[in-house]
Amino acid sequence: MVSDCLASTTKVSGIEAAKRFSVMVEQHLDSLEPRNSVIVSQRQYEQWAAGFVFEAMRDQRYGQSFCNRFGIKDIVLYHARDLAWADDYIRKNYIR
C-alpha cells in the first residue's frame, strides 16, 4: 500500500519534472537568435568550408565550427553530429 502510494507520487513527480524541463528548454530556445537573423553569403560560406579541415583537426563538429565562425547561436546546429545534415541545414537556413 505504502509502496503503491510512493510509486504513484514518484510518477507524478517525474511527469512534473519532465514538464518543467520542457518549459525550460522552450524558454532557452526562444531566447536564442532566430535562425535567419544571420545571413551568410555563398562566398563567405565557401571560404569557411575550405578552412573547415583545420577546425575538424581541432575536434570541432561542422555545425559547431560554422556557429563559432559566424557568431550564430543555434543549439540544434551547434550540436549536430551528422556533417551532411548540418551542411543541408546551413544551406537552408543561413546561406543567401
A tleap script that builds the chain and sets N, CA, C and O, in Angstrom:
source leaprc.protein.ff14SB
mol = sequence {
  NMET VAL SER ASP CYS LEU ALA SER THR THR
  LYS VAL SER GLY ILE GLU ALA ALA LYS ARG
  PHE SER VAL MET VAL GLU GLN HIE LEU ASP
  SER LEU GLU PRO ARG ASN SER VAL ILE VAL
  SER GLN ARG GLN TYR GLU GLN TRP ALA ALA
  GLY PHE VAL PHE GLU ALA MET ARG ASP GLN
  ARG TYR GLY GLN SER PHE CYS ASN ARG PHE
  GLY ILE LYS ASP ILE VAL LEU TYR HIE ALA
  ARG ASP LEU ALA TRP ALA ASP ASP TYR ILE
  ARG LYS ASN TYR ILE CARG
}
set mol.1.N position { 0.825 -1.185 0.000 }
set mol.1.CA position { 0.000 0.000 0.000 }
set mol.1.C position { 0.871 1.251 0.000 }
set mol.1.O position { 0.697 2.131 -0.843 }
set mol.2.N position { 1.801 1.332 0.938 }
set mol.2.CA position { 2.683 2.491 1.017 }
set mol.2.C position { 3.546 2.561 -0.243 }
set mol.2.O position { 3.777 3.641 -0.787 }
set mol.3.N position { 4.024 1.387 -0.706 }
set mol.3.CA position { 4.864 1.385 -1.902 }
set mol.3.C position { 4.078 1.824 -3.134 }
set mol.3.O position { 4.638 2.472 -4.019 }
set mol.4.N position { 2.763 1.476 -3.211 }
set mol.4.CA position { 1.925 1.928 -4.323 }
set mol.4.C position { 1.771 3.440 -4.298 }
set mol.4.O position { 1.842 4.091 -5.340 }
set mol.5.N position { 1.563 3.995 -3.123 }
set mol.5.CA position { 1.422 5.438 -2.961 }
set mol.5.C position { 2.731 6.138 -3.347 }
set mol.5.O position { 2.730 7.160 -4.033 }
set mol.6.N position { 3.831 5.565 -2.893 }
set mol.6.CA position { 5.139 6.134 -3.206 }
set mol.6.C position { 5.410 6.063 -4.707 }
set mol.6.O position { 5.939 7.007 -5.295 }
set mol.7.N position { 5.046 4.943 -5.319 }
set mol.7.CA position { 5.261 4.780 -6.758 }
set mol.7.C position { 4.454 5.798 -7.546 }
set mol.7.O position { 4.961 6.385 -8.501 }
set mol.8.N position { 3.192 6.014 -7.152 }
set mol.8.CA position { 2.378 6.984 -7.881 }
set mol.8.C position { 2.888 8.407 -7.666 }
set mol.8.O position { 2.810 9.237 -8.572 }
set mol.9.N position { 3.404 8.689 -6.480 }
set mol.9.CA position { 3.977 10.003 -6.204 }
set mol.9.C position { 5.225 10.218 -7.050 }
set mol.9.O position { 5.449 11.312 -7.570 }
set mol.10.N position { 6.029 9.184 -7.187 }
set mol.10.CA position { 7.245 9.272 -7.990 }
set mol.10.C position { 6.897 9.512 -9.447 }
set mol.10.O position { 7.552 10.310 -10.117 }
set mol.11.N position { 5.867 8.829 -9.949 }
set mol.11.CA position { 5.453 9.017 -11.336 }
set mol.11.C position { 4.986 10.447 -11.565 }
set mol.11.O position { 5.345 11.060 -12.571 }
set mol.12.N position { 4.202 10.976 -10.662 }
set mol.12.CA position { 3.722 12.344 -10.798 }
set mol.12.C position { 4.906 13.299 -10.764 }
set mol.12.O position { 4.983 14.235 -11.560 }
set mol.13.N position { 5.820 13.059 -9.844 }
set mol.13.CA position { 6.997 13.913 -9.746 }
set mol.13.C position { 7.822 13.845 -11.023 }
set mol.13.O position { 8.335 14.864 -11.484 }
set mol.14.N position { 7.951 12.663 -11.593 }
set mol.14.CA position { 8.693 12.502 -12.842 }
set mol.14.C position { 8.028 13.232 -13.988 }
set mol.14.O position { 8.701 13.853 -14.811 }
set mol.15.N position { 6.709 13.159 -14.045 }
set mol.15.CA position { 5.960 13.860 -15.087 }
set mol.15.C position { 6.105 15.361 -14.907 }
set mol.15.O position { 6.325 16.089 -15.875 }
set mol.16.N position { 5.984 15.817 -13.690 }
set mol.16.CA position { 6.130 17.253 -13.411 }
set mol.16.C position { 7.538 17.730 -13.750 }
set mol.16.O position { 7.716 18.807 -14.319 }
set mol.17.N position { 8.516 16.940 -13.406 }
set mol.17.CA position { 9.899 17.309 -13.706 }
set mol.17.C position { 10.108 17.394 -15.218 }
set mol.17.O position { 10.782 18.303 -15.703 }
set mol.18.N position { 9.532 16.450 -15.959 }
set mol.18.CA position { 9.648 16.464 -17.415 }
set mol.18.C position { 8.976 17.699 -18.009 }
set mol.18.O position { 9.501 18.312 -18.938 }
set mol.19.N position { 7.819 18.057 -17.470 }
set mol.19.CA position { 7.118 19.256 -17.948 }
set mol.19.C position { 7.937 20.504 -17.672 }
set mol.19.O position { 8.060 21.376 -18.532 }
set mol.20.N position { 8.494 20.587 -16.479 }
set mol.20.CA position { 9.321 21.752 -16.126 }
set mol.20.C position { 10.543 21.840 -17.028 }
set mol.20.O position { 10.909 22.921 -17.491 }
set mol.21.N position { 11.168 20.699 -17.271 }
set mol.21.CA position { 12.338 20.675 -18.140 }
set mol.21.C position { 11.966 21.126 -19.547 }
set mol.21.O position { 12.691 21.900 -20.172 }
set mol.22.N position { 10.835 20.639 -20.039 }
set mol.22.CA position { 10.365 21.015 -21.369 }
set mol.22.C position { 10.141 22.521 -21.471 }
set mol.22.O position { 10.502 23.141 -22.472 }
set mol.23.N position { 9.547 23.103 -20.443 }
set mol.23.CA position { 9.315 24.555 -20.426 }
set mol.23.C position { 10.646 25.301 -20.407 }
set mol.23.O position { 10.803 26.306 -21.101 }
set mol.24.N position { 11.601 24.819 -19.622 }
set mol.24.CA position { 12.913 25.463 -19.548 }
set mol.24.C position { 13.619 25.429 -20.904 }
set mol.24.O position { 14.220 26.419 -21.320 }
set mol.25.N position { 13.544 24.289 -21.589 }
set mol.25.CA position { 14.179 24.162 -22.902 }
set mol.25.C position { 13.511 25.114 -23.890 }
set mol.25.O position { 14.195 25.796 -24.654 }
set mol.26.N position { 12.183 25.164 -23.879 }
set mol.26.CA position { 11.461 26.089 -24.766 }
set mol.26.C position { 11.872 27.528 -24.512 }
set mol.26.O position { 12.113 28.280 -25.456 }
set mol.27.N position { 11.953 27.917 -23.252 }
set mol.27.CA position { 12.337 29.284 -22.910 }
set mol.27.C position { 13.762 29.566 -23.377 }
set mol.27.O position { 14.050 30.652 -23.880 }
set mol.28.N position { 14.641 28.599 -23.213 }
set mol.28.CA position { 16.026 28.774 -23.655 }
set mol.28.C position { 16.088 28.945 -25.171 }
set mol.28.O position { 16.774 29.838 -25.669 }
set mol.29.N position { 15.380 28.102 -25.896 }
set mol.29.CA position { 15.393 28.193 -27.352 }
set mol.29.C position { 14.788 29.501 -27.832 }
set mol.29.O position { 15.253 30.079 -28.814 }
set mol.30.N position { 13.757 29.968 -27.147 }
set mol.30.CA position { 13.137 31.244 -27.507 }
set mol.30.C position { 14.075 32.412 -27.277 }
set mol.30.O position { 13.973 33.434 -27.955 }
set mol.31.N position { 14.988 32.270 -26.326 }
set mol.31.CA position { 15.901 33.371 -26.010 }
set mol.31.C position { 17.047 33.473 -27.018 }
set mol.31.O position { 17.743 34.488 -27.066 }
set mol.32.N position { 17.241 32.441 -27.810 }
set mol.32.CA position { 18.322 32.465 -28.798 }
set mol.32.C position { 17.902 33.276 -30.017 }
set mol.32.O position { 16.717 33.529 -30.233 }
set mol.33.N position { 18.883 33.677 -30.805 }
set mol.33.CA position { 18.597 34.434 -32.015 }
set mol.33.C position { 17.720 33.596 -32.939 }
set mol.33.O position { 17.874 32.377 -33.008 }
set mol.34.N position { 16.811 34.240 -33.641 }
set mol.34.CA position { 16.070 33.497 -34.669 }
set mol.34.C position { 17.063 32.968 -35.707 }
set mol.34.O position { 18.071 33.621 -35.980 }
set mol.35.N position { 16.801 31.830 -36.272 }
set mol.35.CA position { 17.752 31.204 -37.176 }
set mol.35.C position { 18.148 32.101 -38.338 }
set mol.35.O position { 19.323 32.154 -38.701 }
set mol.36.N position { 17.211 32.789 -38.913 }
set mol.36.CA position { 17.514 33.553 -40.114 }
set mol.36.C position { 17.981 34.969 -39.829 }
set mol.36.O position { 18.018 35.790 -40.745 }
set mol.37.N position { 18.338 35.283 -38.598 }
set mol.37.CA position { 18.801 36.634 -38.292 }
set mol.37.C position { 20.230 36.860 -38.790 }
set mol.37.O position { 20.653 38.005 -38.954 }
set mol.38.N position { 20.959 35.801 -39.026 }
set mol.38.CA position { 22.318 35.914 -39.558 }
set mol.38.C position { 22.291 35.385 -40.988 }
set mol.38.O position { 21.836 34.271 -41.249 }
set mol.39.N position { 22.782 36.197 -41.894 }
set mol.39.CA position { 22.825 35.779 -43.295 }
set mol.39.C position { 24.285 35.691 -43.718 }
set mol.39.O position { 25.070 36.612 -43.493 }
set mol.40.N position { 24.629 34.583 -44.324 }
set mol.40.CA position { 25.999 34.330 -44.776 }
set mol.40.C position { 25.963 34.224 -46.292 }
set mol.40.O position { 25.143 33.494 -46.849 }
set mol.41.N position { 26.846 34.948 -46.956 }
set mol.41.CA position { 26.884 34.880 -48.421 }
set mol.41.C position { 27.491 33.547 -48.863 }
set mol.41.O position { 28.171 32.866 -48.095 }
set mol.42.N position { 27.228 33.204 -50.101 }
set mol.42.CA position { 27.787 31.969 -50.661 }
set mol.42.C position { 29.313 32.015 -50.607 }
set mol.42.O position { 29.958 31.010 -50.306 }
set mol.43.N position { 29.878 33.164 -50.894 }
set mol.43.CA position { 31.336 33.318 -50.877 }
set mol.43.C position { 31.900 33.122 -49.463 }
set mol.43.O position { 32.891 32.413 -49.287 }
set mol.44.N position { 31.277 33.742 -48.460 }
set mol.44.CA position { 31.715 33.569 -47.074 }
set mol.44.C position { 31.642 32.100 -46.670 }
set mol.44.O position { 32.544 31.570 -46.022 }
set mol.45.N position { 30.546 31.458 -47.070 }
set mol.45.CA position { 30.347 30.051 -46.746 }
set mol.45.C position { 31.450 29.196 -47.361 }
set mol.45.O position { 32.017 28.334 -46.690 }
set mol.46.N position { 31.752 29.432 -48.624 }
set mol.46.CA position { 32.769 28.643 -49.307 }
set mol.46.C position { 34.149 28.851 -48.687 }
set mol.46.O position { 34.921 27.900 -48.562 }
set mol.47.N position { 34.463 30.084 -48.300 }
set mol.47.CA position { 35.742 30.357 -47.645 }
set mol.47.C position { 35.832 29.620 -46.306 }
set mol.47.O position { 36.860 29.026 -45.984 }
set mol.48.N position { 34.752 29.665 -45.539 }
set mol.48.CA position { 34.745 28.952 -44.259 }
set mol.48.C position { 34.878 27.450 -44.484 }
set mol.48.O position { 35.671 26.783 -43.819 }
set mol.49.N position { 34.089 26.914 -45.437 }
set mol.49.CA position { 34.085 25.467 -45.690 }
set mol.49.C position { 35.468 24.980 -46.119 }
set mol.49.O position { 35.882 23.883 -45.744 }
set mol.50.N position { 36.179 25.782 -46.899 }
set mol.50.CA position { 37.522 25.401 -47.338 }
set mol.50.C position { 38.484 25.292 -46.145 }
set mol.50.O position { 39.407 24.478 -46.166 }
set mol.51.N position { 38.275 26.089 -45.135 }
set mol.51.CA position { 39.138 26.056 -43.963 }
set mol.51.C position { 38.645 25.136 -42.859 }
set mol.51.O position { 39.283 25.027 -41.812 }
set mol.52.N position { 37.520 24.478 -43.080 }
set mol.52.CA position { 36.957 23.619 -42.028 }
set mol.52.C position { 37.873 22.458 -41.665 }
set mol.52.O position { 37.830 21.966 -40.537 }
set mol.53.N position { 38.692 22.021 -42.596 }
set mol.53.CA position { 39.593 20.901 -42.335 }
set mol.53.C position { 40.417 21.163 -41.073 }
set mol.53.O position { 40.624 20.263 -40.259 }
set mol.54.N position { 40.881 22.396 -40.921 }
set mol.54.CA position { 41.691 22.740 -39.746 }
set mol.54.C position { 40.855 22.717 -38.465 }
set mol.54.O position { 41.343 22.340 -37.400 }
set mol.55.N position { 39.587 23.126 -38.584 }
set mol.55.CA position { 38.690 23.075 -37.431 }
set mol.55.C position { 38.414 21.625 -37.046 }
set mol.55.O position { 38.376 21.290 -35.862 }
set mol.56.N position { 38.224 20.771 -38.036 }
set mol.56.CA position { 37.969 19.350 -37.779 }
set mol.56.C position { 39.170 18.710 -37.080 }
set mol.56.O position { 39.015 17.843 -36.220 }
set mol.57.N position { 40.359 19.149 -37.463 }
set mol.57.CA position { 41.570 18.615 -36.828 }
set mol.57.C position { 41.637 19.027 -35.357 }
set mol.57.O position { 42.294 18.365 -34.552 }
set mol.58.N position { 40.959 20.118 -35.010 }
set mol.58.CA position { 40.904 20.550 -33.611 }
set mol.58.C position { 39.658 19.996 -32.920 }
set mol.58.O position { 39.253 20.473 -31.861 }
set mol.59.N position { 39.060 18.975 -33.547 }
set mol.59.CA position { 37.939 18.235 -32.959 }
set mol.59.C position { 36.645 19.041 -32.874 }
set mol.59.O position { 35.844 18.823 -31.965 }
set mol.60.N position { 36.431 19.964 -33.805 }
set mol.60.CA position { 35.164 20.693 -33.839 }
set mol.60.C position { 34.221 20.040 -34.841 }
set mol.60.O position { 34.646 19.586 -35.903 }
set mol.61.N position { 32.946 19.999 -34.494 }
set mol.61.CA position { 31.932 19.498 -35.402 }
set mol.61.C position { 31.675 20.556 -36.480 }
set mol.61.O position { 31.990 21.731 -36.287 }
set mol.62.N position { 31.113 20.147 -37.589 }
set mol.62.CA position { 30.837 21.037 -38.717 }
set mol.62.C position { 29.952 22.211 -38.298 }
set mol.62.O position { 30.304 23.370 -38.517 }
set mol.63.N position { 28.812 21.905 -37.700 }
set mol.63.CA position { 27.892 22.960 -37.268 }
set mol.63.C position { 28.483 23.829 -36.171 }
set mol.63.O position { 28.259 25.039 -36.141 }
set mol.64.N position { 29.227 23.220 -35.283 }
set mol.64.CA position { 29.884 23.954 -34.193 }
set mol.64.C position { 30.854 24.979 -34.772 }
set mol.64.O position { 30.869 26.135 -34.349 }
set mol.65.N position { 31.651 24.559 -35.727 }
set mol.65.CA position { 32.613 25.450 -36.354 }
set mol.65.C position { 31.904 26.597 -37.074 }
set mol.65.O position { 32.325 27.750 -36.980 }
set mol.66.N position { 30.823 26.276 -37.793 }
set mol.66.CA position { 30.061 27.298 -38.523 }
set mol.66.C position { 29.487 28.328 -37.545 }
set mol.66.O position { 29.599 29.534 -37.767 }
set mol.67.N position { 28.882 27.847 -36.478 }
set mol.67.CA position { 28.312 28.746 -35.469 }
set mol.67.C position { 29.385 29.639 -34.854 }
set mol.67.O position { 29.177 30.841 -34.690 }
set mol.68.N position { 30.514 29.062 -34.519 }
set mol.68.CA position { 31.607 29.837 -33.924 }
set mol.68.C position { 32.126 30.890 -34.893 }
set mol.68.O position { 32.363 32.032 -34.497 }
set mol.69.N position { 32.306 30.524 -36.151 }
set mol.69.CA position { 32.866 31.446 -37.145 }
set mol.69.C position { 31.964 32.654 -37.388 }
set mol.69.O position { 32.447 33.778 -37.526 }
set mol.70.N position { 30.640 32.415 -37.440 }
set mol.70.CA position { 29.721 33.494 -37.804 }
set mol.70.C position { 28.937 34.045 -36.612 }
set mol.70.O position { 28.014 34.839 -36.796 }
set mol.71.N position { 29.290 33.638 -35.409 }
set mol.71.CA position { 28.641 34.168 -34.209 }
set mol.71.C position { 27.169 33.814 -34.113 }
set mol.71.O position { 26.350 34.634 -33.697 }
set mol.72.N position { 26.839 32.604 -34.494 }
set mol.72.CA position { 25.454 32.151 -34.518 }
set mol.72.C position { 25.147 31.349 -33.265 }
set mol.72.O position { 25.938 30.502 -32.850 }
set mol.73.N position { 23.998 31.617 -32.666 }
set mol.73.CA position { 23.528 30.851 -31.512 }
set mol.73.C position { 22.381 29.962 -31.978 }
set mol.73.O position { 21.219 30.366 -31.960 }
set mol.74.N position { 22.719 28.762 -32.391 }
set mol.74.CA position { 21.735 27.791 -32.871 }
set mol.74.C position { 22.112 26.451 -32.256 }
set mol.74.O position { 22.989 25.748 -32.756 }
set mol.75.N position { 21.445 26.115 -31.182 }
set mol.75.CA position { 21.802 24.926 -30.408 }
set mol.75.C position { 21.646 23.635 -31.219 }
set mol.75.O position { 22.399 22.681 -31.023 }
set mol.76.N position { 20.678 23.612 -32.119 }
set mol.76.CA position { 20.458 22.416 -32.943 }
set mol.76.C position { 21.642 22.211 -33.875 }
set mol.76.O position { 22.188 21.111 -33.962 }
set mol.77.N position { 22.036 23.260 -34.566 }
set mol.77.CA position { 23.167 23.168 -35.488 }
set mol.77.C position { 24.474 22.943 -34.733 }
set mol.77.O position { 25.290 22.117 -35.143 }
set mol.78.N position { 24.674 23.647 -33.666 }
set mol.78.CA position { 25.913 23.566 -32.895 }
set mol.78.C position { 26.207 22.130 -32.457 }
set mol.78.O position { 27.359 21.697 -32.482 }
set mol.79.N position { 25.181 21.399 -32.060 }
set mol.79.CA position { 25.379 20.046 -31.533 }
set mol.79.C position { 25.158 18.938 -32.560 }
set mol.79.O position { 25.254 17.757 -32.228 }
set mol.80.N position { 24.862 19.315 -33.808 }
set mol.80.CA position { 24.625 18.302 -34.848 }
set mol.80.C position { 25.880 17.465 -35.066 }
set mol.80.O position { 26.987 17.999 -35.124 }
set mol.81.N position { 25.703 16.165 -35.184 }
set mol.81.CA position { 26.837 15.255 -35.368 }
set mol.81.C position { 27.009 14.816 -36.826 }
set mol.81.O position { 28.103 14.421 -37.229 }
set mol.82.N position { 25.952 14.883 -37.598 }
set mol.82.CA position { 25.984 14.420 -38.983 }
set mol.82.C position { 26.375 15.574 -39.902 }
set mol.82.O position { 25.636 16.551 -40.019 }
set mol.83.N position { 27.526 15.467 -40.551 }
set mol.83.CA position { 28.041 16.540 -41.388 }
set mol.83.C position { 27.096 16.860 -42.542 }
set mol.83.O position { 26.833 18.033 -42.805 }
set mol.84.N position { 26.583 15.854 -43.230 }
set mol.84.CA position { 25.688 16.093 -44.374 }
set mol.84.C position { 24.416 16.798 -43.924 }
set mol.84.O position { 23.940 17.720 -44.586 }
set mol.85.N position { 23.869 16.361 -42.795 }
set mol.85.CA position { 22.660 17.010 -42.278 }
set mol.85.C position { 22.952 18.465 -41.912 }
set mol.85.O position { 22.172 19.357 -42.243 }
set mol.86.N position { 24.081 18.708 -41.226 }
set mol.86.CA position { 24.444 20.063 -40.815 }
set mol.86.C position { 24.656 20.957 -42.029 }
set mol.86.O position { 24.238 22.115 -42.028 }
set mol.87.N position { 25.302 20.426 -43.065 }
set mol.87.CA position { 25.532 21.213 -44.275 }
set mol.87.C position { 24.205 21.590 -44.935 }
set mol.87.O position { 24.023 22.735 -45.348 }
set mol.88.N position { 23.298 20.654 -45.035 }
set mol.88.CA position { 21.977 20.929 -45.606 }
set mol.88.C position { 21.231 21.969 -44.773 }
set mol.88.O position { 20.608 22.878 -45.321 }
set mol.89.N position { 21.293 21.837 -43.476 }
set mol.89.CA position { 20.641 22.758 -42.545 }
set mol.89.C position { 21.207 24.173 -42.710 }
set mol.89.O position { 20.456 25.148 -42.733 }
set mol.90.N position { 22.528 24.275 -42.822 }
set mol.90.CA position { 23.184 25.574 -43.012 }
set mol.90.C position { 22.713 26.206 -44.313 }
set mol.90.O position { 22.348 27.382 -44.341 }
set mol.91.N position { 22.722 25.436 -45.378 }
set mol.91.CA position { 22.316 25.964 -46.691 }
set mol.91.C position { 20.869 26.442 -46.682 }
set mol.91.O position { 20.555 27.466 -47.289 }
set mol.92.N position { 19.994 25.723 -46.011 }
set mol.92.CA position { 18.576 26.100 -45.960 }
set mol.92.C position { 18.300 27.307 -45.078 }
set mol.92.O position { 17.400 28.097 -45.363 }
set mol.93.N position { 19.071 27.450 -44.007 }
set mol.93.CA position { 18.746 28.467 -43.005 }
set mol.93.C position { 19.638 29.706 -42.997 }
set mol.93.O position { 19.225 30.751 -42.493 }
set mol.94.N position { 20.830 29.617 -43.535 }
set mol.94.CA position { 21.760 30.732 -43.382 }
set mol.94.C position { 22.358 31.294 -44.667 }
set mol.94.O position { 22.772 32.452 -44.685 }
set mol.95.N position { 22.414 30.520 -45.725 }
set mol.95.CA position { 23.063 30.972 -46.957 }
set mol.95.C position { 22.061 31.726 -47.825 }
set mol.95.O position { 20.974 31.229 -48.119 }
set mol.96.N position { 22.447 32.930 -48.229 }
set mol.96.CA position { 21.589 33.742 -49.116 }
set mol.96.C position { 22.425 34.263 -50.248 }
set mol.96.O position { 21.915 34.970 -51.117 }
savepdb mol mol.pdb
quit
